[in-house]
Amino acid sequence: MGILSRASYIVRSKVNSVLNRAEDPNETLDYSYEQMRDQLQEVKQGIADLTTQKKRLEIQKRRLEENVEKHNEQAREAVRQDRDDLAREALEKKKSKMNEIEDLEAQIADLQESQDRLVEKKEELQSQIEEFRTKKETLKARHDAAEAETRVSEAMTGASDEMGDVTRAIERSEERTEEMEARAEAMDELQDSGAFENALSDEDRIDRELEQGRTDTEVESELATLKGDLGEGENGAGETATDDAESETETADSETTDPEIESELEELRDEE
């Protein structure tokens, strides 16, 4: 096998493979069925044409037969009038018309034979079409059932491309959801820890701690008042206040080590 022959064979093989993948059995069966119906229609049309032509010849034959009878009467009338010349002429025309009738009868017989053959073929083709239609519907039903079963199997096993895409989409959605949930928890944790400054407020950490200190002082004062009302005495409240003041002083001393800041802090205390 030469190079060109091998190349041609490979190309035909590739084309045939592509066509096989693109071919829809149901469409092929329907197309074949329609082709057979078209052939049957052509046969019926041929029978109709032959019948029409035969009818025309039969009409022409009847006209010739009428002429034959006419010429026969003319010959008889000429004999009665002793006009042999006219009788002879009428008989000659009669013979000519009879010869034409014989030719027409032969043509009509041929057309009848052709018509009979076409009718036989039509009936045979019609029987084949009915048989093919039954097989076609059966094959289509089997194909559709097999195709549906294949789709269900692919869906169950996740082997189809669509199910694979759906599975991957679900996995990506779960990953994004888990990421957003983790991010939301992290944001809540940072918010609770005070790591984020309030973007809508001018307060910083120092302001918040001072405010918390004032709140704690007010709470302790109110607590001392409640204790005094309950008879625990003013000494307990004073001791508590003294302890709190000492605790605050110790905390401030431990946090402040800069002499300048300490000096400024003493001035602020003297002003108070």
C-alpha positions as CSV (number, residue, x, y, z in Angstrom):
1,M,0.0,0.0,0.0
2,G,1.5,3.3,-1.1
3,I,1.7,6.5,1.0
4,L,-1.2,8.2,-0.7
5,S,-3.4,5.0,-0.4
6,R,-2.6,4.8,3.3
7,A,-3.3,8.5,3.8
8,S,-6.6,8.1,2.0
9,Y,-7.5,5.1,4.1
10,I,-6.7,6.9,7.4
11,V,-8.7,10.0,6.3
12,R,-11.7,7.8,5.4
13,S,-11.4,6.0,8.8
14,K,-11.3,9.2,10.7
15,V,-14.3,10.6,8.8
16,N,-16.2,7.4,9.3
17,S,-15.4,7.5,13.1
18,V,-16.7,11.1,13.3
19,L,-19.8,10.2,11.4
20,N,-20.5,7.2,13.6
21,R,-20.3,9.4,16.7
22,A,-22.5,12.1,15.2
23,E,-25.1,9.7,13.9
24,D,-28.4,9.4,15.7
25,P,-30.0,6.0,15.2
26,N,-33.5,7.4,15.6
27,E,-32.9,10.0,12.9
28,T,-31.4,7.5,10.6
29,L,-34.3,5.1,11.0
30,D,-36.8,8.0,10.4
31,Y,-34.9,9.1,7.3
32,S,-34.8,5.6,5.9
33,Y,-38.5,5.3,6.5
34,E,-39.3,8.5,4.7
35,Q,-37.1,7.5,1.8
36,M,-39.1,4.3,1.4
37,R,-42.3,6.3,1.6
38,D,-41.0,8.6,-1.1
39,Q,-40.3,5.6,-3.3
40,L,-43.8,4.3,-2.7
41,Q,-45.2,7.7,-3.7
42,E,-43.1,7.6,-6.9
43,V,-44.5,4.2,-7.8
44,K,-48.0,5.4,-7.2
45,Q,-47.4,8.4,-9.4
46,G,-46.0,6.1,-12.1
47,I,-49.1,3.9,-11.9
48,A,-51.3,7.0,-12.1
49,D,-49.4,8.2,-15.2
50,L,-49.7,4.8,-16.9
51,T,-53.4,4.7,-16.2
52,T,-53.9,8.2,-17.5
53,Q,-52.0,7.3,-20.7
54,K,-53.9,4.0,-21.1
55,K,-57.2,5.9,-20.7
56,R,-56.2,8.4,-23.4
57,L,-55.5,5.5,-25.8
58,E,-58.8,3.8,-25.0
59,I,-60.6,7.1,-25.7
60,Q,-58.8,7.4,-29.0
61,K,-59.6,3.7,-29.8
62,R,-63.3,4.4,-29.2
63,R,-63.2,7.3,-31.6
64,L,-61.6,5.2,-34.3
65,E,-64.2,2.5,-33.8
66,E,-66.8,5.1,-34.3
67,N,-65.1,6.2,-37.5
68,V,-64.9,2.6,-38.7
69,E,-68.7,2.2,-38.2
70,K,-69.2,5.5,-40.0
71,H,-67.1,4.5,-43.0
72,N,-68.9,1.1,-43.0
73,E,-72.3,2.9,-43.3
74,Q,-70.8,5.2,-46.0
75,A,-69.8,2.2,-48.0
76,R,-73.2,0.6,-47.8
77,E,-75.0,3.8,-48.8
78,A,-72.6,4.2,-51.8
79,V,-73.4,0.7,-52.9
80,R,-77.1,1.4,-52.7
81,Q,-76.5,4.4,-54.9
82,D,-74.3,2.5,-57.3
83,R,-71.3,4.6,-56.4
84,D,-68.7,2.0,-56.2
85,D,-65.9,4.6,-56.2
86,L,-67.3,6.2,-53.0
87,A,-67.9,2.7,-51.5
88,R,-64.3,1.8,-52.3
89,E,-62.9,5.0,-50.7
90,A,-65.0,4.5,-47.6
91,L,-63.8,0.9,-47.2
92,E,-60.2,2.1,-47.6
93,K,-60.6,4.6,-44.8
94,K,-62.3,1.9,-42.7
95,K,-59.3,-0.4,-43.2
96,S,-56.9,2.4,-42.2
97,K,-58.8,3.1,-39.0
98,M,-58.9,-0.6,-38.2
99,N,-55.1,-0.8,-38.5
100,E,-54.8,2.2,-36.2
101,I,-57.1,0.4,-33.7
102,E,-54.9,-2.7,-33.8
103,D,-51.8,-0.5,-33.0
104,L,-53.7,1.2,-30.2
105,E,-54.8,-2.1,-28.7
106,A,-51.2,-3.3,-28.7
107,Q,-50.1,-0.1,-26.9
108,I,-52.9,-0.4,-24.4
109,A,-52.0,-4.0,-23.7
110,D,-48.3,-3.0,-23.1
111,L,-49.4,-0.2,-20.7
112,Q,-51.7,-2.6,-18.9
113,E,-48.8,-5.0,-18.4
114,S,-46.6,-2.2,-17.1
115,Q,-49.4,-1.0,-14.8
116,D,-49.9,-4.5,-13.4
117,R,-46.2,-4.8,-12.7
118,L,-46.1,-1.4,-10.9
119,V,-49.2,-2.4,-8.9
120,E,-47.5,-5.6,-7.8
121,K,-44.3,-3.7,-6.9
122,K,-46.4,-1.1,-5.1
123,E,-48.1,-3.7,-2.9
124,E,-44.7,-5.4,-2.2
125,L,-43.1,-2.1,-1.3
126,Q,-46.0,-1.1,0.8
127,S,-45.8,-4.4,2.7
128,Q,-42.0,-3.8,3.3
129,I,-42.7,-0.3,4.5
130,E,-45.2,-1.5,7.0
131,E,-42.8,-4.1,8.2
132,F,-40.0,-1.6,8.4
133,R,-42.2,0.8,10.3
134,T,-42.9,-1.8,13.0
135,K,-39.2,-2.6,13.3
136,K,-38.3,1.1,13.3
137,E,-40.6,1.8,16.2
138,T,-39.3,-1.2,18.1
139,L,-35.6,-0.2,17.5
140,K,-36.3,3.4,18.5
141,A,-38.0,2.3,21.7
142,R,-35.0,0.0,22.5
143,H,-32.6,2.8,21.7
144,D,-34.4,5.3,23.8
145,A,-34.6,2.8,26.7
146,A,-30.9,2.0,26.5
147,E,-30.1,5.7,26.3
148,A,-32.2,6.5,29.3
149,E,-30.7,3.6,31.2
150,T,-27.2,4.9,30.3
151,R,-28.0,8.4,31.6
152,V,-29.4,7.0,34.8
153,S,-26.3,4.8,35.3
154,E,-24.0,7.7,34.6
155,A,-25.9,9.9,37.0
156,M,-25.8,7.2,39.7
157,T,-22.0,6.7,39.3
158,G,-21.2,10.3,38.7
159,A,-19.5,9.4,35.5
160,S,-21.2,11.8,33.2
161,D,-19.7,15.2,32.5
162,E,-22.7,17.0,33.8
163,M,-22.7,15.2,37.1
164,G,-19.0,15.8,37.4
165,D,-19.5,19.5,36.9
166,V,-22.3,19.5,39.5
167,T,-20.1,17.6,41.9
168,R,-17.2,20.0,41.5
169,A,-19.6,23.0,41.8
170,I,-20.9,21.6,45.1
171,E,-17.3,21.0,46.4
172,R,-16.3,24.6,45.5
173,S,-19.4,25.9,47.2
174,E,-18.7,24.0,50.3
175,E,-15.1,25.2,50.4
176,R,-16.2,28.8,50.0
177,T,-18.9,28.4,52.6
178,E,-16.4,26.9,55.1
179,E,-13.9,29.7,54.3
180,M,-16.6,32.4,54.9
181,E,-17.7,30.7,58.2
182,A,-14.1,30.6,59.4
183,R,-13.6,34.2,58.4
184,A,-16.8,35.3,60.2
185,E,-15.7,33.5,63.4
186,A,-12.2,35.1,63.2
187,M,-13.8,38.5,62.8
188,D,-16.1,37.9,65.8
189,E,-13.1,36.8,67.8
190,L,-11.1,39.9,66.9
191,Q,-14.0,42.2,67.5
192,D,-14.6,40.7,71.0
193,S,-10.9,41.1,71.8
194,G,-11.0,44.8,70.8
195,A,-8.4,44.4,68.1
196,F,-10.4,46.4,65.7
197,E,-11.0,50.1,66.3
198,N,-14.5,51.3,65.8
199,A,-14.5,53.0,62.4
200,L,-17.4,55.1,63.3
201,S,-16.0,56.4,66.6
202,D,-13.1,58.8,67.5
203,E,-12.3,56.8,70.6
204,D,-9.1,54.8,70.8
205,R,-8.0,52.1,73.3
206,I,-7.0,54.6,75.9
207,D,-10.5,56.3,75.8
208,R,-12.2,52.9,76.1
209,E,-10.1,51.9,79.1
210,L,-10.7,55.3,80.8
211,E,-14.4,54.9,80.1
212,Q,-14.3,51.4,81.5
213,G,-12.5,52.7,84.6
214,R,-15.2,55.4,85.2
215,T,-17.8,52.7,84.8
216,D,-16.1,50.4,87.3
217,T,-15.8,53.4,89.8
218,E,-19.5,54.1,89.4
219,V,-20.4,50.5,89.9
220,E,-18.1,50.2,93.0
221,S,-19.6,53.4,94.4
222,E,-23.1,52.1,93.9
223,L,-22.1,48.8,95.4
224,A,-20.7,50.5,98.5
225,T,-23.9,52.5,98.9
226,L,-25.9,49.2,98.7
227,K,-23.7,47.6,101.3
228,G,-24.1,50.6,103.6
229,D,-27.9,50.4,103.2
230,L,-27.7,46.7,104.1
231,G,-25.9,47.5,107.4
232,E,-22.4,46.4,106.4
233,G,-21.0,49.7,107.5
234,E,-19.2,52.5,105.9
235,N,-15.8,51.0,106.9
236,G,-16.1,48.2,104.5
237,A,-17.0,50.5,101.7
238,G,-14.1,52.8,102.6
239,E,-11.7,49.9,102.7
240,T,-12.9,48.8,99.4
241,A,-12.5,52.2,97.9
242,T,-9.0,52.5,99.5
243,D,-8.0,49.1,98.1
244,D,-9.2,50.1,94.6
245,A,-7.3,53.3,94.7
246,E,-4.2,51.6,95.8
247,S,-4.7,49.0,93.1
248,E,-5.0,51.7,90.5
249,T,-1.9,53.5,91.8
250,E,0.1,50.3,91.7
251,T,-1.1,49.6,88.2
252,A,-0.3,53.1,87.0
253,D,3.2,52.9,88.6
254,S,3.9,49.5,87.0
255,E,2.8,50.7,83.6
256,T,4.6,54.2,83.7
257,T,8.4,54.3,83.8
258,D,9.1,57.5,81.9
259,P,10.1,60.3,84.4
260,E,8.6,63.0,82.2
261,I,5.3,61.2,82.0
262,E,5.4,60.6,85.8
263,S,6.0,64.3,86.4
264,E,3.1,65.3,84.2
265,L,1.0,62.7,85.9
266,E,1.8,64.2,89.3
267,E,0.8,67.7,88.1
268,L,-2.5,66.3,86.9
269,R,-3.1,64.7,90.2
270,D,-2.3,68.0,92.1
271,E,-4.8,69.8,89.8
272,E,-7.5,67.3,90.7
